[in-house]
Amino acid sequence: MPPTDDDEQTGVHCRLDELLLERGMTLTRLSEIVGVSIVNLSILKNDRAKAIRFSTLTAICAALECEIGELLVTA
């Protein structure tokens, strides 16, 4: 069976779990700070996101005091 869009890997890995752990922050707290639902952050954290708004990306990085390249890396 040929791969579908849902099966394609983006080649991008989100290090949200690692950054939260390093900073002693919970997903719930990050959700409160950036105004994004826990469900949507979980999708990002588990590398299941297909897109992310630049405003969300910059808000997450600001909250975690990191650069975009620390959050998103090539897999």
N, C-alpha and C positions, 0 to 999 in steps of 0.2 A: 504494500500500500504506500503511495507517495506521501511525503510529509505534508502536513497542512500548516497554515500560518500559526496555529496554536502549538505545533511541535517544534517550530524553528527556535534555535538558541540565538540570543542576541550577541553573545560573546562578551557581555558586560556582566560583572558581578557587583552586587551592592554589599558593602561592608558594614551595613547599619548595625547588625548584632555586635560586631567587634567594637565599633566606636561607642555604642551605648555602654557596653561593659567597661571599656577603658575609662569612661567618664562617670560611671556609677549612676547612669540615668536609665529610667524605665521607658518602655515604649509608650506607656500611658502619659508620663510626664512630657515626653517629646510631642505627643499628640496635642496636649494642652498648649504647649508653647507655640507650635507652628500652625495650629488650627486645622489639622488634617486628621481624619478619623483613624482610629487604631486599625481598623480593617484595611484601609488603604496603605498605611505604613507597614502592616504585616505583609501585604502583597509585595511591596517594594523590598522588604527585608528578606523575603523568601525567593527573590529573583523571579517573581512571576509578573512583574509590571511590564507592560508593553510600551508605556510612555510615562513621562513625568513633566509637569509644567516647570519652566525655569523658575518661576516665583516660588514653587514648592521646594525645588532643589536648593535655591539660595537660602530659604528660610530654615531648612534642615541643617545646612552647613553653618549658618549663623548660630543656631541653637547648640550645635555640637562643637562649635569653634574649630571647624576644619575646612579644608579646601575641597572642591568638587572631586579632584583626583584622589583624595583620601577616601571618599565615600564610594565612588564608582571607579572600578578598575576593570581592565580587560581580563577575561577569564582564560 
